[in-house]
Amino acid sequence: MSEHAHPPIGEAEGKAEAVETMFDAVAPRYDLLNRVLSAGIDRYWRSRAVRALRDEQPRHVLDVATGTADLALKVQRTLHPRETIGIDLSARMLDRGREKIEQAGLASRIVLQKADAADLPFGNGSFDAAFVAFGVRNFEDLDAGLGDIRRVLGPDGTLVVLEFSTPRTTPIKQLYAWYSRHILPRIGGLLSPDQGAYEYLPSSVAAFPDGVDFLRRMDGAGFVDLTWTPLTFGIASLYTGRVPRSPTTPA
């Protein structure tokens, strides 16, 4: 473990604070790490997530756990909403995201701010759509995070969640487990000052309630019309849910 390593986040006091510290440490090389560790497939996965709303033309979009704003940029370039707001716990990730937004000439359309998914600083029904790409498993309280996203979406608003999942078919299941245990942490350790971040990744994926279990959590937060689409042999999954047209109190 490097000098920046930390206790396993599941065991740390205050998951939100530990996640913030971890992502601050990896922020300078986060984009490079994503490209290398996923062989570039993460770009395809984000495109699939954004295309899920191509027929809905949302005008106000929230990108939760925006990181370095890859998804927010994709949303703006593809869906052309009036405004995209990205939130994240890591100030250093947001700084890197702002640099990319400035370089893209989209600073008037994409705004980034520091916030927690479970305590969003927006009024009820502020957004037509919300995305979470590879961040929902890092929520300190998954149900509270989904519930507050539900709160800030207007009637008929859509949530799109892109997240890693555990492959269920042979031999992909075995290959993925081997890669996660032996290769991913080594590559992450070579490219990042915080090897612990890439030891955390496979453990957080394994602990995440993916597939039908995650749909149950979305249902519990009050979303309807739920879908689950495995991507790339189930290495990632795309989930969608909608706020009812006649808002009801979440369960």
Protein Blocks (a to p, Z undefined) as FASTA:
>chain_A
ZZkbccdfklpghjllmmmmmmmmmmmmmmmmmmmmnnommmmmmmmmmmmmmmnopabd
cdehklnommmmmmmmmnopabdcdddfblklmmmmmmmmmmnopmmmpccddddfklcc
bdehkbfbdcdehklmmpmblmlmmmmmmmmpcehiacddddddddfbdfklmmmmmmmm
mmmmmmmmmmpcblmlmmmmmmmmmmpcghjllmmmmmmnopahiacddeehhlaccddd
dddfbdcddZZ
